[in-house]
Amino acid sequence: MVSVADLLVDNRIPSNFFVADAYVHSDLELGLLENRRGARLLAMPEPLLQAIYAGLYKETGQATRLVLFNCGRWWGKNFYARFCEDLSDYYHQPLADLPMIEFLQSLQQCWQTHGWGRIDLDQTYQQRGFLLVKIWDSPFAKHAMAVSSVDPSAATKRPVCFLEAGVLSAFFSQLTGRDLHCVQTACESLGAECNIFVLGLRDRLLAAEEMVNQNMDHAAIMKSLCGES
């Protein structure tokens, strides 16, 4: 029989660091949210997210895409640094030494606990040099639709999760040590089942940007990127 003592690691039972009940701590009297290490968390109400998107489109127009992507890049770099620090301290080993299953489960739980939806990695095209990231129930896709009140055509021409694309680009660039670009090829705001992002070297993804602008679907884009007729 396995005893409880046999399950303990450093006097604790190991679990996912980002499990919501253990990760998020609140003080109702002070109105504060903190994570389990005492770092401050910020809750963003829906009207604020909608106002950010609508305000950006009103002030910067089509440049909103670049603004959000660059903001995401900055956010992604900091997110990766905090993610590495949290997991390295928790598991007492560098992120690079963490088993793939532990890394993926931690990323999935972290994404969900922060309220960003559900995330998964698709390695179907890994041998071709591309990594697919799929996200369901994205609040960014949902509230980016607020731009329709400013420019009805802006939200319907192409995917709208530019902030997430920037986050993923920076996060996986830091993780792999390569300068990776990210292009969204499917979006919940356009009726897709989930948001799909393609990660790869920038030179190889330039064509994907143009194909997205031409309203090609995800399957057709991947077929073209992989050189399939």
C-alpha positions as CSV (number, residue, x, y, z in Angstrom):
1,M,0.0,0.0,0.0
2,V,1.2,3.5,-0.9
3,S,1.4,5.8,2.1
4,V,0.7,9.5,2.1
5,A,4.3,10.1,3.0
6,D,5.4,8.4,-0.2
7,L,3.4,10.9,-2.2
8,L,4.9,14.0,-0.5
9,V,7.5,16.1,-2.3
10,D,9.2,18.6,0.0
11,N,6.4,18.1,2.5
12,R,3.7,18.7,0.0
13,I,1.5,16.7,-2.4
14,P,2.5,17.9,-5.9
15,S,-0.3,19.3,-8.0
16,N,-0.8,21.9,-10.8
17,F,0.6,25.2,-9.5
18,F,-2.1,27.2,-11.4
19,V,-5.2,25.4,-10.0
20,A,-7.7,28.2,-9.5
21,D,-8.6,27.4,-5.9
22,A,-5.0,27.5,-4.8
23,Y,-3.6,30.1,-7.2
24,V,-6.1,33.0,-6.7
25,H,-6.5,34.7,-3.3
26,S,-8.9,37.5,-2.7
27,D,-9.5,40.1,0.0
28,L,-13.0,41.4,-0.3
29,E,-12.5,44.1,2.2
30,L,-9.6,45.6,0.4
31,G,-10.8,44.6,-3.1
32,L,-7.5,42.9,-3.9
33,L,-6.7,39.8,-5.9
34,E,-3.3,38.1,-5.6
35,N,-1.8,34.9,-6.8
36,R,-0.3,32.3,-4.4
37,R,3.0,34.0,-4.4
38,G,1.5,37.4,-3.4
39,A,1.7,39.1,-6.8
40,R,-1.2,41.4,-7.7
41,L,-3.8,40.2,-10.2
42,L,-6.1,42.5,-12.2
43,A,-9.7,41.7,-13.0
44,M,-10.8,43.4,-16.2
45,P,-14.6,43.9,-16.6
46,E,-16.3,43.3,-19.9
47,P,-17.1,47.0,-20.5
48,L,-13.4,47.9,-20.1
49,L,-12.3,45.3,-22.7
50,Q,-14.9,46.5,-25.1
51,A,-14.0,50.1,-24.6
52,I,-10.3,49.4,-25.2
53,Y,-11.0,47.8,-28.5
54,A,-13.5,50.4,-29.6
55,G,-11.3,53.3,-28.5
56,L,-8.3,51.9,-30.3
57,Y,-10.2,51.4,-33.6
58,K,-11.6,54.9,-33.3
59,E,-8.2,56.5,-32.6
60,T,-5.8,54.4,-34.8
61,G,-8.1,52.6,-37.3
62,Q,-6.3,49.8,-39.1
63,A,-3.1,50.4,-37.1
64,T,-5.0,48.9,-34.1
65,R,-3.8,45.5,-35.4
66,L,-0.1,46.5,-34.9
67,V,-0.8,48.3,-31.6
68,L,-2.5,45.2,-30.1
69,F,0.1,42.8,-31.5
70,N,3.0,44.8,-30.1
71,C,1.2,45.1,-26.7
72,G,0.8,41.4,-26.8
73,R,4.5,40.9,-27.5
74,W,5.4,43.0,-24.5
75,W,2.9,41.1,-22.4
76,G,4.0,37.8,-23.7
77,K,7.7,38.4,-22.7
78,N,6.7,39.3,-19.1
79,F,4.2,36.4,-19.0
80,Y,6.9,33.9,-20.0
81,A,9.3,35.3,-17.4
82,R,6.7,35.0,-14.6
83,F,5.6,31.5,-15.9
84,C,9.2,30.2,-15.8
85,E,9.8,31.7,-12.4
86,D,6.6,30.2,-10.9
87,L,7.2,26.7,-12.3
88,S,11.0,26.6,-11.6
89,D,10.4,27.6,-7.9
90,Y,7.5,25.1,-7.6
91,Y,9.1,22.1,-9.2
92,H,12.7,23.0,-8.2
93,Q,14.0,22.6,-11.7
94,P,14.4,24.8,-14.8
95,L,11.5,25.0,-17.2
96,A,13.7,23.3,-19.8
97,D,14.0,20.2,-17.6
98,L,10.2,19.9,-17.0
99,P,8.5,17.0,-18.7
100,M,6.4,18.0,-21.7
101,I,3.2,16.8,-20.1
102,E,3.8,18.9,-16.9
103,F,4.6,22.0,-19.1
104,L,1.5,21.6,-21.2
105,Q,-0.8,21.0,-18.3
106,S,0.6,24.0,-16.5
107,L,0.1,26.2,-19.5
108,Q,-3.4,25.0,-20.0
109,Q,-4.4,25.5,-16.4
110,C,-2.6,28.9,-16.2
111,W,-4.5,30.1,-19.3
112,Q,-7.8,29.0,-18.0
113,T,-7.3,30.3,-14.4
114,H,-6.5,33.8,-15.8
115,G,-9.8,33.7,-17.7
116,W,-8.3,33.6,-21.2
117,G,-10.3,30.5,-22.3
118,R,-8.9,27.0,-23.0
119,I,-5.7,26.5,-24.9
120,D,-4.1,23.5,-26.6
121,L,-1.1,22.8,-28.8
122,D,-1.4,21.0,-32.1
123,Q,1.8,19.5,-33.4
124,T,0.4,18.2,-36.7
125,Y,2.6,20.4,-38.7
126,Q,5.7,20.3,-36.5
127,Q,7.8,18.5,-39.0
128,R,6.9,21.2,-41.5
129,G,8.2,23.9,-39.1
130,F,4.8,25.2,-37.8
131,L,3.1,24.9,-34.4
132,L,-0.6,25.4,-34.1
133,V,-2.2,26.9,-31.0
134,K,-5.9,26.5,-30.5
135,I,-7.9,28.6,-28.1
136,W,-11.6,28.2,-27.2
137,D,-13.9,30.7,-25.5
138,S,-11.5,33.6,-25.9
139,P,-12.7,36.8,-24.1
140,F,-10.5,38.8,-26.6
141,A,-12.3,37.4,-29.6
142,K,-15.7,38.0,-27.9
143,H,-15.1,41.6,-26.9
144,A,-13.2,42.6,-30.0
145,M,-16.6,42.5,-31.7
146,A,-17.2,45.8,-30.0
147,V,-15.3,47.5,-32.9
148,S,-18.4,46.9,-35.0
149,S,-20.0,49.9,-33.3
150,V,-17.2,52.0,-34.6
151,D,-16.4,50.4,-38.0
152,P,-18.8,47.7,-39.0
153,S,-16.4,46.3,-41.6
154,A,-13.4,46.1,-39.3
155,A,-14.6,43.1,-37.3
156,T,-15.7,41.0,-40.3
157,K,-12.8,41.0,-42.7
158,R,-10.3,39.0,-40.7
159,P,-9.6,37.4,-37.3
160,V,-9.4,39.9,-34.5
161,C,-7.2,38.3,-31.8
162,F,-4.1,40.4,-32.4
163,L,-3.3,40.7,-28.7
164,E,-3.2,37.0,-28.3
165,A,-1.1,36.5,-31.4
166,G,1.5,38.9,-29.9
167,V,1.4,37.1,-26.6
168,L,1.9,33.7,-28.3
169,S,4.6,35.0,-30.6
170,A,6.7,36.4,-27.6
171,F,6.0,33.4,-25.3
172,F,7.1,30.7,-27.8
173,S,10.0,32.9,-29.1
174,Q,11.4,33.0,-25.5
175,L,10.6,29.3,-25.0
176,T,12.4,28.1,-28.2
177,G,15.1,30.7,-28.4
178,R,14.0,31.6,-32.0
179,D,12.3,34.7,-33.2
180,L,8.9,33.3,-34.1
181,H,6.0,35.1,-35.7
182,C,2.3,34.3,-35.2
183,V,-0.6,34.6,-37.6
184,Q,-4.3,33.8,-36.7
185,T,-6.0,31.8,-39.4
186,A,-9.4,31.1,-37.7
187,C,-11.5,33.1,-35.3
188,E,-14.5,32.6,-33.1
189,S,-15.7,36.1,-34.0
190,L,-16.1,34.8,-37.6
191,G,-18.0,31.7,-36.6
192,A,-15.1,29.3,-36.3
193,E,-15.2,26.5,-33.6
194,C,-12.0,27.9,-32.1
195,N,-9.3,30.4,-32.6
196,I,-6.3,29.0,-34.5
197,F,-2.8,30.6,-34.4
198,V,0.1,29.4,-36.6
199,L,3.6,29.9,-35.2
200,G,6.7,29.8,-37.3
201,L,9.6,31.7,-38.7
202,R,8.6,35.2,-39.9
203,D,9.8,34.7,-43.5
204,R,7.7,31.5,-43.8
205,L,4.6,33.2,-42.4
206,L,4.5,36.3,-44.6
207,A,2.5,34.5,-47.2
208,A,0.0,33.5,-44.5
209,E,-0.8,37.2,-43.7
210,E,-1.8,37.8,-47.3
211,M,-3.9,34.7,-47.4
212,V,-5.8,35.7,-44.3
213,N,-6.4,39.1,-45.9
214,Q,-7.8,37.2,-48.9
215,N,-10.3,35.4,-46.6
216,M,-8.8,32.0,-47.2
217,D,-9.8,29.4,-44.6
218,H,-7.4,27.7,-42.2
219,A,-7.1,24.4,-44.1
220,A,-6.3,26.1,-47.4
221,I,-3.7,28.3,-45.7
222,M,-1.9,25.4,-44.2
223,K,-2.0,23.5,-47.4
224,S,-0.4,26.4,-49.2
225,L,2.2,26.9,-46.5
226,C,3.2,23.3,-46.7
227,G,3.6,23.5,-50.4
228,E,0.8,21.0,-51.1
229,S,-1.1,21.4,-54.4
